[in-house]
Amino acid sequence: MELHKPPPQPRQPEGCLTVAIRVPLRILVLVLVVPVRMGWDVLVITGRLLRDTVFGPFGRALTWAATALFVWPFVGLWRYVLVPVGKALAWLGTVLVVVPAVWMYRYVLTPVGHAVAWLARGVYARVLCPVGHAVARLVRGIGAVLAAVGTGVYTAVAWLVRYLLVVPARWLYDWVLAPVGRAVAWCLRGLGWLLGVIATGVGVALYWTLRVLLVLPALALWRWVLAPVGRFLALVAREAGDALGHAWRIAGRISRAVGRALRTLFRWIFVEPVRWVYLTVLTPVGHVVRDAVLRPVAEGARVLGRSVREALAGARDTVRQARADFRRMLFGEPRQPAAVDRREPQGPATRTLGSSTTALTKD
């Protein structure tokens, strides 16, 4: 499915001030940025070269040394010391603690607990339950008596409180406090209205005073001074940013062109002469040296080595034979092992699949 791209926005016409600022600014920024970009490219190439030839091998060597000094000893300590010691301690703990504890729980604590539980059930069923029922009946009787007495006392106290406190307080509220409170509230509302009128007048006066003395001058300053200056500075900053990006891209192209030129110059000045010398001078000389000197020397070294190995092998056999003769002279001939009859058929009388004679039934 083909996506429909939105039509490009029409470019707004630019004023003469924008063009007058853009062209000199771009020329100035290009002159200033080209050395910076070329220095940056040189630093990047140097950093990559150092990373590939110095820091990378040094980091790998440092990693290997750290692994050999810190990781491998701890791994060996964990694998060959701590793990066997931990397994031995776990086995000792199982044998010395867990097995006796399980035996104690299974054959001592469990029977004792069952006996205590049986005894507690008997005491609860035959002693505590009857005593509890008797105490509950006694408490219910005492509670009924206290409830009857409390009901009478509560009724008398409620009647006295009603006619000695509630009725006089209600009369005092209806005929004294309520009228006085309404009068005080009316006075406070009138005072609040008066204070509101005064505050409104003071606020209006302060509003117009601040508007005439502060707001209108600040608005005029913003509209006729700060906003044009801000738009001019924004235009300069935007054009400076665009000029910097444009100059950085052009400086990159110039730096790449200079780098290619230097690379080509280095190739034709140094690499190609060295390559020509290697191919036309050093390679034929090396072939002549290899065929005329190195190969005969290597062949002679191989023949000499073979002769030395054969001489050493003969000397080794002679020494071994002399040692055997000396041992035989001192201790005599070694005892030969006696032949053992394995009751197996020999020669042409061996067993076949069609023969009924076996090693067990031959005799």
PyMOL commands that set and color helices and strands:
alter all, ss='L'
color gray80, all
select helices_A, chain A and resi 16-331+347-349
alter helices_A, ss='H'
color red, helices_A
deselect
rebuild
show_as cartoon
